[in-house]
Each structure stands twice: as C-alpha cells, then as structure tokens.
C-alpha cells in the first residue's frame, strides 16, 4: 500500500509541475522562458549525440597509441659501420 501512496504523490507532483509550466506561458515573459527551455533540450540532445561518438573515438586513439607504443619499442636495425678506404702507405724517403 505504501507504493500506491508514493505513486499517487509523484503523479500529483508531476501534475503540478505540468500545470505550472502551462501557466508559465501565460505570464508576461514566460513564453521566452519556455522557448529557452525547449532550445536547451535540443542543445542537450545534440551534445548527448556527440558524446556518444566520443567513446568510439577514444577507442580508436587507444588503439593507435598501443600501435605506436609497439612500433617505438622495436629496436632499430643497426647499420654496419662504413668501412674507411685504405690509405696507401708511402715508402720511406
């Protein structure tokens, strides 16, 4: 029975909020507030979509960092030392 009472109270609260928002548009300047709230919702939706794409980007960056780390750890192939040309010995004078 406690759940039913809680649900009813929540519904009452939502009903009051809905009623207040409907009255807000009748108040001078209230329509601007309602428009701003709707615009904020649209902006938040756009931001949420961008943030969802961020996870995939982070995974790609992590893979590239790992690939770069393994490439950097491989020792570079050593080149053989360049041989110096032999200098001809001059006979003693």
PyMOL commands that set and color helices and strands:
alter all, ss='L'
color gray80, all
select helices_A, chain A and resi 2-24+30-73
alter helices_A, ss='H'
color red, helices_A
deselect
rebuild
show_as cartoon
